[in-house]
Amino acid sequence: MKFLIVGLGNIGDEYAHTRHNIGFDVVQAFIQQHGGSWRTDRLASVAEVKFKGRTVICIQPTTYMNLSGKALKYWMDKEKITLDHVLVIVDELALPLNKLRLRPSGSHAGHNGLKNIEDLLLTNAYPRLRFGIGNDYPKGKQVDFVLGKWSVAELPVVKRKIEVSVELIETFIFSGIEKAMNHYNKLEINI
């Protein structure tokens, strides 16, 4: 029973802990909670932990966001992990900051990381966790907002949502996507 958890983001200090890199932050929290450590490997930073008898491989693609599918496909093939045991974690403008949305499939909705994954897997039927970042930005400033750091007011909610996302990943691995969706998609995470 192997699982591949893929946190999307961009490498480089200028992108660290930005809204667009929330996938990286979530998988880092999961690995930290389970006592794993990161290593640099082919197309990604990789960490592997055991969780209740299951092997969980987490990756942070080093390909930059727009080529995330290359790393996902390589590690999925290398570790012989089925698509239903893959979970992609991504930022989502269309969701408010206090929401998470887990789905077994769906549109890339203009997200270049998801679009590349879909192009390389030739399907959009892979589980993804959308981490709401809200859309509180002036017209024409979407890129600045997405690539920007969290505000001081947002940080407490973001930290709590990362903790909840780690719990969601554990539920996904141990109890399946349906149970995880039924519980976590209803939550509103406020501080």
C-alpha positions in Angstrom: 0.0 0.0 0.0 1.9 3.0 -1.3 0.7 6.6 -1.6 2.2 9.6 -3.4 1.4 13.0 -2.0 2.4 15.8 -4.3 2.7 19.4 -2.9 2.8 21.9 -5.8 4.9 25.0 -5.6 8.0 26.7 -7.1 11.5 26.2 -5.9 13.6 29.2 -4.8 13.6 31.4 -1.7 11.6 34.1 -3.4 8.6 31.7 -3.6 9.0 30.1 -0.1 5.8 30.4 2.0 3.8 32.2 -0.7 0.2 31.5 -1.4 1.2 29.6 -4.6 3.5 27.4 -2.6 1.0 26.2 -0.1 1.3 22.6 -1.5 5.0 22.6 -0.4 4.1 23.9 3.1 1.4 21.2 3.6 3.6 18.2 2.6 6.5 19.7 4.8 4.1 19.7 7.7 3.0 16.1 7.0 6.6 14.9 6.8 7.6 16.8 9.9 4.6 15.4 11.9 5.6 11.8 10.8 9.3 12.2 11.5 10.6 12.0 7.9 13.4 13.9 6.2 13.8 15.3 2.8 16.4 14.4 0.1 17.0 15.8 -3.3 16.3 13.3 -6.0 15.2 13.1 -9.6 12.8 16.0 -10.5 11.8 16.6 -6.8 12.6 16.9 -3.2 11.4 13.5 -1.8 10.6 12.2 1.7 9.2 8.8 2.6 7.5 7.8 5.9 5.4 4.9 7.2 1.9 5.6 8.4 -0.2 2.8 9.9 1.4 0.1 7.7 1.4 2.2 4.5 4.3 3.8 2.7 3.8 7.5 2.0 6.1 9.2 -0.5 5.8 13.0 -0.5 7.3 15.1 -3.3 7.9 18.7 -3.9 8.6 19.0 -7.7 11.8 20.9 -8.5 10.5 21.4 -12.1 8.7 24.7 -11.3 4.9 24.8 -11.1 4.2 24.7 -14.9 6.0 21.3 -15.3 4.7 19.6 -12.1 3.3 16.7 -14.1 6.8 15.6 -15.1 7.8 15.0 -11.5 4.5 13.4 -10.5 4.5 11.0 -13.5 8.1 10.0 -12.9 7.6 9.2 -9.2 4.2 7.5 -9.8 5.8 5.2 -12.4 9.0 4.6 -10.4 7.1 3.6 -7.3 4.3 1.9 -9.2 1.6 3.9 -7.4 -1.9 3.8 -8.8 -3.7 7.1 -9.6 -6.3 6.6 -6.8 -3.3 6.6 -4.3 -2.0 10.0 -5.6 -3.0 13.2 -3.9 -2.1 16.6 -5.4 -2.2 19.6 -3.1 -2.6 23.0 -4.7 -3.6 26.6 -4.1 -7.1 27.7 -5.1 -8.2 31.3 -5.8 -11.9 30.3 -6.3 -12.2 29.1 -2.6 -12.3 31.4 0.4 -9.4 31.3 2.8 -11.3 29.2 5.4 -12.1 26.3 3.0 -10.5 23.1 1.7 -11.9 21.1 -1.2 -11.0 17.5 -1.8 -12.1 15.9 -5.1 -11.4 12.7 -6.9 -11.1 14.5 -10.3 -12.0 17.8 -12.0 -10.9 20.6 -14.2 -7.6 22.3 -13.9 -9.5 25.6 -13.8 -6.6 27.5 -15.4 -4.1 26.3 -12.8 -0.9 25.6 -14.8 0.4 23.0 -12.4 -2.8 21.0 -12.7 -3.0 21.5 -16.4 0.5 20.0 -16.9 -0.4 17.0 -14.7 -3.6 16.5 -16.8 -1.6 16.8 -20.1 1.0 14.2 -19.0 -1.4 11.7 -17.3 -3.9 12.1 -20.1 -6.7 12.3 -17.6 -8.1 14.7 -15.0 -9.3 11.8 -12.8 -6.7 12.1 -10.0 -7.4 13.2 -6.4 -6.6 16.8 -5.6 -6.8 18.9 -2.5 -7.6 22.5 -3.2 -6.4 24.9 -0.4 -8.5 28.1 -0.6 -6.4 31.2 -0.7 -9.3 33.6 -1.4 -9.3 36.3 -4.1 -8.9 39.5 -2.2 -6.8 41.4 -4.7 -7.3 44.5 -6.9 -8.1 44.1 -10.5 -5.1 43.1 -12.6 -3.1 42.0 -9.5 -3.8 38.3 -9.5 -0.2 37.2 -10.2 1.1 39.5 -7.4 -1.5 38.1 -5.0 -0.8 34.4 -5.8 3.0 34.8 -5.6 2.7 37.0 -2.5 3.2 36.2 1.1 0.3 35.6 3.5 -0.8 38.7 5.4 -0.4 38.8 9.2 -4.2 38.6 9.5 -4.3 35.4 7.3 -1.5 33.5 9.0 -3.4 32.1 12.0 -6.0 30.6 9.6 -3.4 29.3 7.2 -1.4 27.6 10.0 -4.6 25.9 11.3 -5.6 24.9 7.8 -2.2 23.3 7.3 -2.8 21.2 10.4 -6.2 20.2 9.2 -4.7 19.4 5.8 -2.3 17.0 7.5 -5.3 15.3 9.2 -7.1 15.2 5.8 -4.1 13.4 4.2 -4.0 10.9 7.0 -7.8 10.2 6.5 -7.3 10.0 2.7 -4.6 7.4 3.2 -6.2 5.3 5.9 -9.9 5.6 5.3 -10.2 6.7 1.6 -11.2 9.7 -0.3 -15.0 9.4 0.3 -14.7 9.6 4.0 -12.1 12.4 3.8 -14.4 14.4 1.4 -17.5 13.9 3.6 -15.7 15.3 6.6 -13.3 18.0 5.4 -15.2 19.5 2.5 -17.9 20.7 5.0 -15.4 22.4 7.4 -15.0 26.2 7.7 -11.7 26.8 9.3 -11.8 30.1 11.2 -9.7 31.4 14.2 
